[in-house]
Amino acid sequence: MIGGDEPLPRTMTVPEACEVLKLSDQTIWRYIKDGKLPGRKVGRQYLIPADAVEAMLEPKVADAPQGAAAHE
């Protein structure tokens, strides 16, 4: 709904996502192409939701070896 009280979703350009994720632009483009990152062309650039980029920064709990937390 336009004009509502909700803020617009934050987005990043490909260069901004590269800087945040410390990845090359080629990797970001591959992630968009492969569906690992959502991207939408707006005008002459692609915009990526900032929350999708931030989610890639969070450590994946499922990837930790089982029982690792008990040994810390």
KOLDOTI-456139 format. One record per atom (N, C-alpha, C): residue in three letters; atom name; z, x, y. Coordinates in Angstrom, 1 decimal. Layout:
> res,atom,c3,c1,c2
> ALA,CA,Z,X,Y
...
END
This chain:
> res,atom,c3,c1,c2
> MET,N,0.0,0.8,-1.2
> MET,CA,0.0,0.0,0.0
> MET,C,0.0,0.9,1.2
> ILE,N,-1.0,0.7,2.1
> ILE,CA,-1.1,1.5,3.3
> ILE,C,-0.1,0.9,4.4
> GLY,N,0.6,1.8,5.1
> GLY,CA,1.5,1.3,6.1
> GLY,C,2.9,1.0,5.6
> GLY,N,3.1,1.3,4.3
> GLY,CA,4.4,1.0,3.8
> GLY,C,5.4,2.1,4.2
> ASP,N,6.6,2.0,3.7
> ASP,CA,7.6,3.0,4.0
> ASP,C,7.6,4.2,3.1
> GLU,N,6.8,4.2,2.1
> GLU,CA,6.7,5.4,1.2
> GLU,C,5.8,6.5,1.8
> PRO,N,6.3,7.7,1.7
> PRO,CA,5.5,8.8,2.2
> PRO,C,4.3,9.1,1.3
> LEU,N,3.2,9.6,1.9
> LEU,CA,2.1,10.0,1.2
> LEU,C,2.4,11.1,0.2
> PRO,N,1.8,11.1,-0.9
> PRO,CA,2.0,12.2,-1.9
> PRO,C,1.6,13.6,-1.2
> ARG,N,2.5,14.6,-1.5
> ARG,CA,2.2,15.9,-1.0
> ARG,C,1.1,16.5,-1.9
> THR,N,0.2,17.2,-1.3
> THR,CA,-0.9,17.9,-2.0
> THR,C,-1.0,19.4,-1.6
> MET,N,-1.7,20.1,-2.5
> MET,CA,-2.0,21.5,-2.2
> MET,C,-3.4,21.8,-2.4
> THR,N,-4.0,22.7,-1.7
> THR,CA,-5.3,23.2,-1.9
> THR,C,-5.3,24.2,-3.1
> VAL,N,-6.4,24.6,-3.6
> VAL,CA,-6.5,25.6,-4.7
> VAL,C,-5.9,26.9,-4.2
> PRO,N,-6.2,27.4,-3.0
> PRO,CA,-5.6,28.6,-2.6
> PRO,C,-4.1,28.5,-2.5
> GLU,N,-3.5,27.4,-2.0
> GLU,CA,-2.1,27.2,-1.9
> GLU,C,-1.5,27.2,-3.3
> ALA,N,-2.1,26.5,-4.3
> ALA,CA,-1.6,26.5,-5.7
> ALA,C,-1.6,27.9,-6.2
> CYS,N,-2.7,28.7,-5.9
> CYS,CA,-2.7,30.1,-6.4
> CYS,C,-1.5,30.9,-5.9
> GLU,N,-1.2,30.7,-4.7
> GLU,CA,-0.1,31.5,-4.1
> GLU,C,1.2,31.1,-4.7
> VAL,N,1.4,29.8,-4.9
> VAL,CA,2.7,29.3,-5.5
> VAL,C,2.9,29.7,-6.9
> LEU,N,1.8,29.6,-7.7
> LEU,CA,1.9,29.9,-9.1
> LEU,C,1.6,31.3,-9.5
> LYS,N,1.2,32.1,-8.5
> LYS,CA,0.9,33.5,-8.7
> LYS,C,-0.2,33.7,-9.7
> LEU,N,-1.3,32.8,-9.6
> LEU,CA,-2.4,32.9,-10.5
> LEU,C,-3.7,33.0,-9.7
> SER,N,-4.7,33.5,-10.4
> SER,CA,-6.0,33.6,-9.7
> SER,C,-6.7,32.2,-9.5
> ASP,N,-7.6,32.2,-8.5
> ASP,CA,-8.3,30.9,-8.3
> ASP,C,-9.1,30.5,-9.5
> GLN,N,-9.6,31.5,-10.3
> GLN,CA,-10.4,31.2,-11.5
> GLN,C,-9.5,30.5,-12.5
> THR,N,-8.2,30.9,-12.6
> THR,CA,-7.3,30.2,-13.5
> THR,C,-7.0,28.8,-13.1
> ILE,N,-6.8,28.6,-11.8
> ILE,CA,-6.5,27.3,-11.2
> ILE,C,-7.7,26.4,-11.5
> TRP,N,-8.9,26.9,-11.3
> TRP,CA,-10.1,26.1,-11.5
> TRP,C,-10.2,25.7,-13.0
> ARG,N,-9.9,26.6,-13.9
> ARG,CA,-9.9,26.4,-15.3
> ARG,C,-8.8,25.3,-15.7
> TYR,N,-7.6,25.4,-15.1
> TYR,CA,-6.6,24.4,-15.4
> TYR,C,-7.1,23.0,-14.9
> ILE,N,-7.8,22.9,-13.8
> ILE,CA,-8.3,21.6,-13.3
> ILE,C,-9.3,21.1,-14.3
> LYS,N,-10.2,22.0,-14.7
> LYS,CA,-11.3,21.6,-15.6
> LYS,C,-10.8,21.2,-16.9
> ASP,N,-9.8,21.9,-17.4
> ASP,CA,-9.2,21.6,-18.7
> ASP,C,-8.2,20.4,-18.7
> GLY,N,-7.8,19.9,-17.5
> GLY,CA,-6.9,18.8,-17.4
> GLY,C,-5.4,19.2,-17.3
> LYS,N,-5.2,20.5,-17.3
> LYS,CA,-3.8,21.0,-17.2
> LYS,C,-3.2,20.7,-15.8
> LEU,N,-4.0,20.7,-14.8
> LEU,CA,-3.6,20.3,-13.4
> LEU,C,-4.6,19.2,-12.9
> PRO,N,-4.0,18.2,-12.4
> PRO,CA,-4.9,17.2,-11.8
> PRO,C,-5.5,17.6,-10.5
> GLY,N,-6.7,17.4,-10.3
> GLY,CA,-7.3,17.8,-9.0
> GLY,C,-8.3,16.7,-8.6
> ARG,N,-8.4,16.5,-7.3
> ARG,CA,-9.4,15.5,-6.8
> ARG,C,-10.1,16.1,-5.6
> LYS,N,-11.4,15.9,-5.7
> LYS,CA,-12.2,16.4,-4.6
> LYS,C,-12.1,15.5,-3.4
> VAL,N,-11.8,16.1,-2.3
> VAL,CA,-11.7,15.3,-1.0
> VAL,C,-12.5,16.1,0.0
> GLY,N,-13.6,15.6,0.4
> GLY,CA,-14.5,16.3,1.3
> GLY,C,-15.0,17.5,0.6
> ARG,N,-14.8,18.7,1.1
> ARG,CA,-15.3,19.9,0.5
> ARG,C,-14.3,20.7,-0.3
> GLN,N,-13.1,20.2,-0.4
> GLN,CA,-12.1,20.9,-1.1
> GLN,C,-11.4,20.0,-2.2
> TYR,N,-10.7,20.7,-3.1
> TYR,CA,-10.0,20.0,-4.1
> TYR,C,-8.5,20.0,-3.7
> LEU,N,-7.9,18.8,-3.9
> LEU,CA,-6.4,18.7,-3.7
> LEU,C,-5.7,18.5,-5.0
> ILE,N,-4.6,19.1,-5.1
> ILE,CA,-3.8,19.1,-6.3
> ILE,C,-2.4,18.5,-5.9
> PRO,N,-1.9,17.5,-6.6
> PRO,CA,-0.5,17.0,-6.3
> PRO,C,0.5,18.2,-6.4
> ALA,N,1.3,18.3,-5.3
> ALA,CA,2.3,19.3,-5.3
> ALA,C,3.3,19.2,-6.4
> ASP,N,3.6,18.0,-6.8
> ASP,CA,4.6,17.9,-7.9
> ASP,C,4.0,18.4,-9.2
> ALA,N,2.7,18.3,-9.4
> ALA,CA,2.1,18.9,-10.6
> ALA,C,2.2,20.4,-10.6
> VAL,N,2.0,21.0,-9.5
> VAL,CA,2.2,22.5,-9.3
> VAL,C,3.6,22.9,-9.5
> GLU,N,4.5,22.1,-8.9
> GLU,CA,6.0,22.5,-9.1
> GLU,C,6.4,22.3,-10.5
> ALA,N,5.8,21.3,-11.2
> ALA,CA,6.2,21.1,-12.6
> ALA,C,5.8,22.3,-13.5
> MET,N,4.8,23.0,-13.1
> MET,CA,4.3,24.2,-13.8
> MET,C,5.3,25.4,-13.6
> LEU,N,6.1,25.3,-12.5
> LEU,CA,7.1,26.4,-12.3
> LEU,C,8.4,26.2,-13.1
> GLU,N,8.7,25.0,-13.5
> GLU,CA,9.9,24.7,-14.2
> GLU,C,9.8,25.3,-15.6
> PRO,N,10.9,26.0,-16.0
> PRO,CA,10.9,26.5,-17.4
> PRO,C,10.9,25.4,-18.4
> LYS,N,10.1,25.5,-19.4
> LYS,CA,10.0,24.5,-20.5
> LYS,C,11.1,24.7,-21.5
> VAL,N,12.0,23.7,-21.5
> VAL,CA,13.1,23.7,-22.4
> VAL,C,12.6,23.7,-23.9
> ALA,N,11.5,22.9,-24.1
> ALA,CA,11.0,22.8,-25.5
> ALA,C,10.5,24.1,-26.0
> ASP,N,10.1,25.0,-25.1
> ASP,CA,9.6,26.3,-25.6
> ASP,C,10.7,27.3,-25.9
> ALA,N,11.9,27.1,-25.6
> ALA,CA,13.0,28.0,-25.9
> ALA,C,13.3,27.9,-27.4
> PRO,N,13.7,29.1,-28.0
> PRO,CA,14.0,29.1,-29.4
> PRO,C,15.2,28.1,-29.7
> GLN,N,15.2,27.5,-30.8
> GLN,CA,16.3,26.6,-31.1
> GLN,C,17.6,27.4,-31.3
> GLY,N,18.6,26.9,-30.7
> GLY,CA,19.9,27.5,-30.8
> GLY,C,20.1,28.6,-29.7
> ALA,N,19.1,28.9,-28.9
> ALA,CA,19.2,29.9,-27.9
> ALA,C,20.3,29.6,-26.9
> ALA,N,20.5,28.3,-26.5
> ALA,CA,21.5,28.0,-25.5
> ALA,C,22.9,28.2,-26.1
> ALA,N,23.1,28.0,-27.4
> ALA,CA,24.4,28.2,-28.0
> ALA,C,24.9,29.6,-28.0
> HIS,N,23.9,30.6,-27.9
> HIS,CA,24.2,32.0,-28.0
> HIS,C,24.5,32.6,-26.7
> GLU,N,24.3,31.9,-25.6
> GLU,CA,24.5,32.5,-24.2
> GLU,C,25.9,32.5,-23.8
END
